[in-house]
Amino acid sequence: MSSVAFYTLGCKLNYAESSIIGQQLTKAGFDKCEFQDGADVYVINTCSVTDHADRKCKKVVREALKHNPNAYIVVIGCYAQLKPKEIAQIPGVDRVLGAAEKFQLVDHLQTLVKEPKTIVFSAPIKEVNTFVPGFSVGDRTRIFLKVQDGCDYFCSFCTIPLARGKSRSATISETLTLVREAAQSGAKEVVLTGVNLGDFGINQGQTFLDLIQEIDTIDGIERFRISSIEPNLLNNEIIEFVSKSKRFVPHFHIPLQSGSDEILLGMRRRYTRDLYAERIKTIKRLMPHCGIGVDVIVGFPGESHEHFIETYQFLTELDVSYLHVFPYSERPNTTAKKMPGVVPVKVRVERGAMLRVLSEKKRMAFYRSHLGKKRTVLFEEGSSRGMMFGFTDNYIKVATDYDPLLVNSLAGVCLESVSPEGWVMGIFDYAEVHH
């Protein structure tokens, strides 16, 4: 029996897909093992959102070959679709599979004979139109459920449509079958993932709201979490539904990218800052305790100091909980790469640092606003210095004294204080533990 190990870069969707492919290989007779165990086959699932992810792929290949110099190396994922010839030049890579081929990996591993040249299978992205559903396994606490793939938006800075193709999904009925399967795993939380989640069902006359209303009726899962959703697709009906749901948690991650309408226009985003601010106000009116995360890009071409200050002030005034900050990264075959007004890398780094400081201030203010209150925490496996960790429904990281009986359990926790490390210390109530 041949062994296989995975290394996954990038988003939650990539992690879900690595798990789906891993399940396929296990059924085909492969033995999954840890990366450091010297596997016969290494599957590297790549991201290509930033240059850093591209470089990391090369590093992972080198690390895999250290553990087993004779290992068969397969590279899949977004980078494999966008730059198959580049990957083929990396020493040690045996096979490169694009977006249409990665879910046929079992067929590609019928023989593990290393050829003199790297074998590349990467169909043009316009031919990628099938949807392969599935969910992650292996984490008893939380499951990532893939409900959508691809994107039709073509934002000027983004390569995702070129790497994943058009927006597509399963039907609601097919998705509900997966949710029921996930419920049998014992996991307490399911995170809905996709590239453009709010576009679910766009080609089938179904909507994301239809989906979550149906999901909410399924027993066996304590929590459902929406991973990320575009502000123009996060309508009032979705917000109102989540506010009344007992199992969809009060937590949204909503990409902003810029607080300047001029920059948003250059990015080809489909909303204005006013629309974004209105979404936040609606969420906080219905769910004052809701956690809200924000994606921001700094240093986009043409972003002047004034544009950045506009974004900074906009974010300062927004009632959000934390920021994910990305310095703009030039990507081949994108409109933004050809735009004038290139912002020096040093300035991008400086602006990113300013927003990360703001993010920590936002996070700490959000955490402190909940001190003295009780919230339900889902505790995870693993411990550090006698502590165990989990997240509240509204995404506050909580630590408490380690107790093995709390692993993969929901517990009522009184939030006591913010630690110097940046999490909240809590005291749980054994009367409110749900195994």
C-alpha positions in Angstrom: 0.0 0.0 0.0 1.4 3.4 -1.0 1.3 6.3 1.4 0.2 9.8 0.6 0.7 13.1 2.5 -0.9 16.5 1.7 0.3 20.1 2.1 -2.4 22.7 1.6 -1.8 26.4 0.9 -4.4 29.2 0.9 -8.1 29.4 1.7 -10.6 27.2 3.6 -11.9 26.0 0.2 -8.5 24.5 -0.6 -8.5 22.7 2.8 -11.9 21.3 2.0 -10.8 20.1 -1.4 -7.6 18.5 -0.1 -9.8 16.5 2.3 -12.2 15.5 -0.6 -9.2 14.3 -2.7 -7.7 12.6 0.4 -10.9 10.7 0.8 -10.8 9.6 -2.8 -7.3 8.3 -2.4 -8.1 6.5 0.8 -11.0 4.7 -0.9 -8.5 3.8 -3.7 -6.2 2.0 -1.2 -3.7 4.8 -0.3 -2.6 5.2 3.3 -2.8 8.8 4.4 0.2 9.9 6.6 1.8 13.0 8.1 4.0 15.2 5.9 7.1 14.4 7.9 6.6 10.6 7.7 8.3 10.3 4.3 5.3 9.5 2.1 5.5 7.7 -1.2 3.3 10.5 -2.8 3.1 14.1 -1.8 0.2 16.2 -3.0 0.7 20.0 -2.8 -2.5 22.0 -3.1 -1.5 25.5 -4.1 -2.9 29.0 -3.8 -2.0 31.9 -6.1 -3.5 34.9 -4.3 0.0 36.4 -3.6 3.6 36.0 -4.8 4.4 34.6 -1.4 2.1 31.6 -2.0 3.9 30.9 -5.3 7.3 30.9 -3.7 6.1 28.7 -0.8 5.2 26.0 -3.3 8.8 25.6 -4.3 9.8 25.4 -0.6 7.2 22.7 0.1 8.5 20.6 -2.8 12.1 20.8 -1.4 10.8 19.9 2.1 8.9 16.9 0.8 12.0 15.6 -1.0 14.0 15.9 2.2 11.6 13.5 3.9 11.7 11.1 0.9 14.1 11.9 -2.0 12.2 9.3 -4.1 8.7 10.6 -3.4 6.3 11.2 -6.3 5.4 14.9 -6.2 2.0 16.1 -7.5 1.1 19.8 -7.6 -2.6 20.8 -7.9 -4.7 23.9 -7.1 -4.9 27.5 -8.4 -1.1 28.0 -9.0 -1.1 24.7 -11.0 -3.9 26.0 -13.2 -2.4 29.4 -13.8 1.3 28.5 -14.1 1.6 24.8 -15.0 4.8 25.3 -17.1 6.5 27.3 -14.2 5.7 24.5 -11.8 7.0 21.9 -14.2 10.4 23.6 -14.0 10.6 23.0 -10.2 13.1 20.2 -9.6 11.4 17.1 -8.2 7.8 17.8 -9.4 6.5 14.7 -11.3 3.0 15.8 -12.2 1.0 19.0 -12.4 -2.9 18.9 -12.5 -5.1 21.8 -13.3 -8.6 22.7 -12.0 -10.3 20.1 -14.3 -7.9 17.3 -13.5 -7.2 17.5 -9.7 -10.3 15.5 -8.8 -9.1 12.7 -11.1 -5.9 12.3 -9.1 -6.6 8.6 -8.4 -6.4 7.9 -12.1 -3.1 9.8 -12.4 -1.5 7.7 -9.7 -2.0 4.3 -11.3 1.8 4.2 -11.6 4.3 6.0 -9.5 7.2 5.7 -12.0 9.2 8.9 -12.1 9.6 10.1 -15.7 12.5 12.2 -17.0 10.1 15.2 -17.6 7.3 16.5 -15.5 3.9 15.5 -16.8 1.3 18.4 -17.1 -2.4 18.1 -17.4 -4.1 21.5 -17.4 -7.2 22.1 -19.6 -8.1 25.7 -20.5 -10.1 27.2 -17.6 -13.2 27.8 -19.9 -13.5 24.0 -20.0 -13.7 23.7 -16.2 -17.4 23.6 -15.5 -18.1 20.7 -13.2 -18.7 21.1 -9.5 -17.2 18.5 -7.1 -18.9 18.8 -3.6 -17.5 17.5 -0.4 -16.3 18.5 3.1 -13.2 18.2 5.2 -12.7 15.3 7.6 -10.2 14.7 10.3 -11.1 17.6 12.6 -13.7 16.5 15.1 -14.6 20.0 16.0 -15.2 21.9 12.8 -16.0 20.9 9.2 -15.4 23.0 6.1 -18.3 22.3 3.6 -17.7 23.2 0.0 -21.0 24.6 -1.4 -19.8 26.8 -4.3 -16.8 27.2 -6.6 -15.5 29.7 -9.2 -16.4 33.4 -9.7 -17.9 35.5 -12.5 -16.7 38.9 -11.1 -13.3 39.5 -12.6 -12.1 42.1 -10.1 -9.1 43.9 -11.7 -6.6 42.5 -9.1 -7.8 38.9 -8.9 -6.8 35.7 -10.7 -9.4 33.5 -9.1 -11.7 33.3 -12.2 -8.7 32.4 -14.3 -7.7 29.7 -11.8 -11.1 28.3 -10.8 -13.5 29.2 -13.7 -17.1 30.3 -13.6 -19.4 30.3 -10.6 -21.1 27.0 -10.0 -22.5 24.9 -7.2 -24.5 21.8 -6.4 -28.3 22.0 -5.9 -29.8 22.7 -2.5 -30.9 19.1 -2.4 -27.4 17.7 -3.1 -25.9 20.1 -0.6 -28.4 19.1 2.2 -27.3 15.4 1.6 -23.7 16.5 2.3 -24.8 18.4 5.5 -26.5 15.3 6.8 -23.3 13.3 6.1 -21.3 15.9 7.9 -23.7 15.6 10.9 -22.8 11.9 11.2 -19.1 12.8 11.8 -19.6 14.2 15.3 -18.4 17.7 14.5 -20.2 20.5 16.2 -19.7 23.2 13.6 -19.9 23.4 9.8 -18.3 26.3 8.0 -19.9 27.0 4.5 -17.1 27.7 2.1 -16.8 28.8 -1.6 -15.0 31.3 -3.8 -18.1 33.6 -4.1 -20.5 32.1 -1.6 -23.3 34.5 -2.1 -23.6 33.4 -5.7 -24.7 29.9 -4.7 -27.3 28.5 -7.1 -26.9 31.4 -9.6 -27.4 29.0 -12.6 -30.2 27.0 -11.0 -32.7 29.6 -10.0 -31.8 29.0 -6.3 -30.3 31.5 -3.9 -27.9 31.4 -0.9 -30.8 32.5 1.3 -32.8 29.5 0.1 -29.8 27.3 1.0 -29.2 28.5 4.5 -32.9 28.4 5.3 -33.0 24.7 4.4 -29.7 24.0 6.1 -31.1 25.5 9.3 -33.7 22.7 9.5 -31.2 19.9 9.6 -30.5 18.2 13.0 -27.1 17.0 14.2 -25.0 20.2 13.8 -24.9 22.7 16.6 -23.4 25.6 14.6 -23.3 26.8 11.0 -20.9 29.6 10.1 -20.7 31.6 6.8 -17.0 31.9 5.8 -17.0 35.0 3.6 -19.6 36.8 1.6 -19.5 39.8 -0.8 -21.3 42.9 0.6 -23.5 43.3 -2.5 -24.7 39.7 -2.1 -25.2 40.0 1.7 -28.8 41.3 1.5 -31.0 42.4 4.4 -33.0 39.1 4.1 -29.8 37.1 4.8 -28.9 39.3 7.7 -32.4 39.1 9.2 -32.4 35.3 8.8 -29.1 34.9 10.6 -30.2 37.2 13.4 -33.2 34.9 14.1 -31.5 31.6 13.5 -30.6 29.5 16.5 -27.7 27.7 14.7 -26.3 30.2 12.1 -23.9 32.1 14.3 -23.6 35.9 14.6 -20.4 36.2 12.7 -19.8 37.6 9.2 -16.6 38.0 7.2 -17.2 40.7 4.5 -14.5 41.8 2.0 -14.2 45.6 1.7 -10.8 45.9 0.0 -10.9 49.8 0.1 -12.8 52.5 1.8 -12.4 54.8 -1.2 -15.0 54.7 -3.9 -12.5 55.8 -6.5 -10.2 52.8 -5.7 -13.2 50.4 -5.5 -14.1 51.5 -9.0 -10.6 50.8 -10.2 -10.8 47.4 -8.5 -14.1 46.7 -10.3 -15.8 46.0 -7.0 -19.6 45.9 -7.2 -20.5 48.2 -4.3 -19.8 51.6 -2.8 -18.5 52.4 0.7 -22.0 53.7 1.5 -23.5 50.3 0.7 -20.9 48.6 2.8 -21.5 50.9 5.8 -25.2 50.3 5.5 -24.6 46.5 5.7 -22.6 46.9 8.9 -25.3 49.2 10.4 -28.0 46.7 9.6 -26.0 43.8 11.1 -25.2 45.7 14.3 -28.8 46.9 14.7 -30.1 43.4 14.6 -27.1 41.7 16.3 -25.2 44.2 18.4 -22.9 41.3 19.6 -22.1 40.1 16.1 -18.4 39.6 15.1 -17.5 41.2 11.8 -14.2 40.6 9.9 -13.1 42.7 7.0 -10.6 42.1 4.1 -8.6 45.1 3.0 -6.0 45.6 0.3 -3.4 48.4 0.6 -1.2 49.8 -2.1 -3.5 49.2 -5.1 -2.3 51.0 -8.2 -3.3 54.7 -7.9 -3.9 54.6 -4.2 -2.6 57.9 -3.0 -1.9 58.9 0.6 -5.3 60.6 0.6 -7.0 57.4 -0.6 -5.4 55.4 2.1 -6.3 57.9 4.8 -9.9 57.8 3.5 -9.8 54.0 3.9 -8.2 54.3 7.4 -10.8 56.7 8.7 -13.6 54.7 7.2 -12.4 51.6 9.0 -11.9 53.5 12.2 -15.5 54.6 12.2 -16.9 51.2 11.2 -18.2 49.0 14.0 -16.2 45.9 12.9 -14.2 43.4 15.0 -11.0 42.7 13.1 -9.2 43.2 9.7 -7.4 40.9 7.4 -4.9 43.1 5.7 -3.2 42.3 2.4 -0.6 44.4 0.6 -1.5 44.6 -3.1 0.4 42.0 -5.1 0.8 42.2 -8.9 -0.7 39.1 -10.6 -0.1 38.2 -14.3 -3.0 38.5 -16.7 -4.9 41.0 -14.5 -6.1 44.5 -15.5 -4.5 46.0 -12.4 -1.0 44.9 -13.3 -1.2 47.3 -16.3 -2.5 50.3 -14.3 -0.5 53.4 -13.7 0.3 54.8 -10.3 2.3 51.8 -8.9 2.7 52.2 -5.1 6.2 51.4 -3.9 6.4 48.1 -1.9 7.8 49.9 1.1 4.7 52.1 1.2 2.4 49.1 0.9 4.2 47.5 3.9 3.9 50.7 5.9 0.2 51.1 5.2 -0.4 47.4 6.0 1.3 47.8 9.3 -0.9 50.8 10.2 -4.0 48.8 9.5 -2.8 45.8 11.4 -2.4 48.0 14.5 -5.9 49.3 13.9 -7.1 45.8 13.6 -5.7 44.8 17.0 -7.4 47.9 18.5 -10.7 46.9 17.0 -10.3 43.3 18.2 -9.4 44.2 21.7 -12.3 46.7 21.9 -14.7 44.0 20.7 -13.3 41.5 23.2 -13.5 44.0 26.1 -17.1 44.9 25.3 -18.0 41.3 26.1 -16.2 40.9 29.4 -18.5 39.9 32.3 -20.9 38.3 29.8 -21.5 34.6 29.1 -21.2 33.1 25.7 -21.1 29.6 24.3 -17.6 28.4 23.3 -16.8 25.4 21.1 -13.5 24.0 22.6 -11.0 22.5 20.3 -8.5 19.6 20.7 -5.0 20.4 21.8 -3.6 22.5 24.6 -0.8 25.0 25.3 0.8 25.5 28.8 -2.2 23.8 30.5 -4.7 25.9 28.6 -7.3 24.9 25.9 -8.9 27.2 23.4 -12.1 27.7 21.5 -14.2 30.3 19.8 -17.5 31.8 20.8 -20.3 31.9 18.3 -19.3 35.5 17.5 -15.7 34.6 17.0 -13.9 35.6 20.2 -10.9 33.4 21.0 -11.3 32.0 24.5 -8.8 30.2 26.7 -9.6 28.2 29.9 -7.9 25.6 32.1 -7.4 22.4 30.1 -10.0 19.7 30.6 -10.1 16.7 28.3 -13.9 16.4 28.8 -14.3 19.8 27.1 -12.7 18.8 23.8 -15.3 19.2 21.0 -17.9 20.4 23.5 -19.9 23.5 23.6 -19.8 25.2 27.0 -21.3 28.3 28.6 -18.3 30.5 29.5 -18.1 33.7 31.5 -15.6 36.0 29.7 -13.4 37.3 32.5 -10.4 39.2 31.1 -8.2 39.8 28.0 -4.8 38.1 28.2 -1.5 39.8 27.2 -1.4 37.3 24.3 -4.6 38.6 22.9 -7.3 36.1 23.8 -10.0 36.1 26.5 -9.7 34.1 29.7 -12.9 32.4 30.5 -14.5 30.3 33.3 -16.8 27.6 32.1 -20.0 26.4 33.7 -20.2 22.6 33.9 -24.0 22.9 34.0 -23.8 24.3 30.5 -21.6 21.8 28.7 -23.0 20.0 25.7 -21.0 17.0 24.5 
